[in-house]
Amino acid sequence: MTRFSADTPTERRKLFADAVVAHRKRASPFLTVETSKADDEEIAPWIQLSEHTLNMDCTDAELERLQSMLDDYPEFRIDQLESPENVDGTNVRISARSDANRLAEFMDRAFREVYGRDDSYTAWAVEV
């Protein structure tokens, strides 16, 4: 693994937290983390952070799992759902005012529970 990728739960959360800190220190427009594409997916799952907003695309089933998971994150709330007519799925914007470690925990859990990745999935910080 490189310093921009990780494949264990501990290392992924460290990668995500470090990327959040770097994003905030640099005042970059956004941070993007993603995983590999599964065989049945057109696009690899990704989560983007801009200031205090998480952005992610979900199928209907993924959105249901995300909404259920958010019960464990009372400081996070869905601000916007957008479902363009010509696209299957929903773009979700979540207000997430939290520290880097809590954001990292959420991202790792979302990849596993929302997008169905196993515990050994590889994630990359592709834009900081």
KETOR-672168 format. One record per atom (N, C-alpha, C, O, CB): x, y, z. Coordinates in steps of 0.1 Angstrom, whole numbers, plus 5000, padded with zeros to 4 digits. Glycine has a CB too. Layout:
# KETOR-672168
XYZ/...
***
This chain:
# KETOR-672168
500849885000/500050005000/500950135000/502050125005/499050005012/500450234995/501150364995/500650455006/499650415013/501050434981/501150565007/500650655017/499250715014/498650785022/501650775020/498850685001/497550734997/496550624995/495450644990/497650804983/496850504999/495950384999/496150305011/497150305018/496150304986/495050225014/495150145026/494150025024/493150045017/494750225039/494349915031/493449795029/493149725042/492649615041/494149705019/493349785053/492849735066/492049835073/492249955070/494049685075/491149795081/490249895088/491050005095/490750125094/489349825098/492049965103/492850065110/493550165101/493550285103/493849995119/494250105090/494950185081/494050275073/494450395069/495850105072/492850225069/491950305061/491450425069/491450535064/490750225056/491150405082/490650515090/491750615092/491450735093/490150465104/492950565094/494150665095/494250745082/494450865083/495450585099/494250675071/494350745058/493250845056/493550955053/494250635046/491950805059/490850905058/491051025068/490851135063/489550835061/491350995080/491551105090/492751195085/492551315086/491851045104/493851145081/494951225076/494551305064/494951425063/496151135073/493751245055/493351315043/492351435047/492451545041/492651225034/491451415057/490651515062/491451635068/491151745065/489551465072/492451605076/493251705082/494051785071/494051905071/494251645092/494551715061/495251775050/494351865042/494651975038/495951675041/493151815039/492151895032/491852025040/491752125033/490851805030/491652015052/491352135060/492552225061/492352355060/490852095074/493752175063/494852265064/495152335051/495552455051/496152185068/494952265040/495152325027/494052415022/494152495013/495452215016/492852405029/491652475025/491352435010/490952525002/491852625026/491552305007/491252264993/489752264990/489052245000/491952124990/489352264978/487952264975/487252144980/486052144985/487652284960/487952024978/487251904983/488351794984/489451804980/486251854973/487951684991/488651564993/487851454988/486651444990/489051545009/488451364980/487751254974/488451124978/489651114976/487651264959/487751024983/488250894986/487350794978/486150814976/488250855001/487950684973/487250584966/487750444968/488850424973/487250624951/487050354963/487450204963/487450154949/487250224939/486350124972/487850034947/487849964934/486449944930/485549934938/488649834935/486249934917/484949904911/484649754912/485549674909/484849944897/483449714917/483049574917/482649534903/482349624894/481949544927/482549404900/482149354886/480849414881/480749444869/482149214886/479849434890/478549474886/478349624886/477249674885/477549404895/479449704889/479349844890/479949914878/480949874873/480049894903/479250024873/479850104862/480850194868/481850224861/478750184856/480750244880/481650344886/481950294900/481150244907/480950494886/483250314903/483650284917/483050374927/482850494924/485250284918/482650324939/482050414949/483050514954/484250484954/481550324961/482650634957/483450744961/482650824972/481450824972/483950834950/483450884980/482850984990/483651104989/484951104989/482850925005/483051224988/483751344987/483351434999/482251435004/483351424974/484351505004/484151605015/484551745010/485551765005/484951565028/483651835013/483951975010/483452055022/482252065026/483152024997/484452115029/484152185042/483452095052/484152005057/483352315040/482152105054/481452025063/480351945056/479351915062/480852115074/480551915043/479451845036/480151725029/481051735022/478851935025/479551605032/479851485025/478951465013/477751505014/479751355035/479451415002/478751394990/478951254985/480151214985/479151504979/477951184981/478051054976/476851014968/475751064969/478250944988/477150924958/476050874949/475550734955/476450654959/476450864935/474250714954/473750584959/472650534950/471850614945/473250604974/472550404949/471350344944/470250344954/470450394965/471650194939/469050304951/467950314960/468250224972/468050264984/466650264954/468850104970/469150014981/470250074990/470250065002/469549874976/471250134983/472350194991/471850314999/472350335010/473450244981/470950384994/470350505001/469650455013/469750515024/469450584992/468950345012/468250295024/469250255035/469050275047/467350165020/470350185031/471350145041/472050265047/472350265059/472450055034/472250375038/472850495044/471950565054/472450605065/473150595032/470650575051/469750635060/469650555073/469550615084/468350645054/469750425073/469750345085/471050365093/470950385105/469550195081/472150375086/473450395092/473550535099/474150545110/474550375082/472850635093/472950765099/472250775113/472550875120/472250865090/471450675116/470950675130/472050675140/471850715152/470050545132/473250615137/474350605146/475250735146/476250745153/475150485143/474850835138/475650955136/474651075137/474351145127/476350955122/474251105149/473251215151/473751345147/472951445144/472751215165/475051365146/475651495143/475651515127/476051615122/477051515148/475351405120/475251405105/473851415101/472951345107/476051285099/473451485091/472151485086/472051505071/472951575065/471251595093/471151445064/471051455050/470451595047/469351635052/470051345044/471151675039/470651805036/469951815022/469051885020/471851905036/470451725013/469951734999/469951594993/470951524994/470651834991/468851554986/468851434978/468451484964/467551554962/467751334983/469251444954/469051484940/469051364931/470051284931/470051584935/467951344924/467851224915/467451274901/466251284898/466751124921/468451304893/468151344879/467351234872/467551114874/469551374872/466551284862/465651194855/466451094846/466050974845/464751264847/467551134841/468251044831/469350964838/470150894831/468951134821/469350954851/470350874859/469650794869/468750834876/471450974865/470150664870/469650574881/470450614893/471650614893/469850424877/469750634904/470350664917/470150804922/469450884916/471850634916/470750834933/470550964940/471851014945/472750944950/469550944952/472151144943/473251214948/472851264962/471751324963/473751334939/473651224972/473251264986/474251354992/475451334991/473151134995/473751464998/474651565005/474351555020/473151575023/474551704999/475351535027/475151515042/475951625049/477151635047/475651375046/475251695058/475951795067/476651715077/476051635084/474951895073/478051735078/478851645087/479851735095/481051735091/479551535079/479351805105/480251885113/480851795124/480251775134/479552015119/482051755121/482651655131/484151665129/484751725120/482151515129/484851595138/486351585137/486751485127/485951405122/486951555151/488051485124/488651405113/488451255117/488151175107/490051435112/488551215129/488451075132/487051025131/486750905126/488951045147/486051105134/484651065133/484251055118/483550965114/483751165140/484751155110/484551145096/485151025090/484550955081/485051275089/486350995094/487050875089/486250745092/486150655084/488450865095/485750735104/484950625109/483750605100/483450495095/484550635123/483050725097/481850725089/482150675075/481450595069/481250865089/483250725069/483650695055/483950545054/483450475045/484850775050/484750495063/485050345063/483750265064/483550165057/486050315073/482950305073/481750225076/480750235064/480150135060/481050275089/480750355058/479850365046/480350275034/479450215028/479850515041/481650275032/482150185021/481750035024/481349965015/483650195020/481849995037/481449865040/479949835040/479549735034/482049825054/479249915047/477849895049/476949945038/475949875035/477349955062/477250055033/476350115022/476750055009/475850015001/476550265022/478050045006/478550004993/478949854993/479349804982/479650084988/478849785004/479049645005/480449595003/480649474998/478149584995/481449675007/482849625006/483149535018/482549555029/483749745005/484049445016/484449355027/485449425036/485949535032/484949225022/485849365047/486849425056/488149455050/488949535056/486949345068/488549385040/489849405034/489849485021/490849485013/490449265031/488849565019/488749645007/489949745007/490349795018/487449715005/490349784995/491349894994/490650024991/489750034983/492449854983/491150134998/490650264995/491850354992/492950334996/489850315008/491550454984/492550554980/492050694983/490850724981/492850544965/492950774987/492650924988/493150974974/494350984972/493450995000/492151004965/492551034952/492651184949/493151224939/491550974942/492051264958/492151414956/492051464970/491151444978/490951464948/493051554974/493051614987/493151764985/493251834995/494251564996/
***
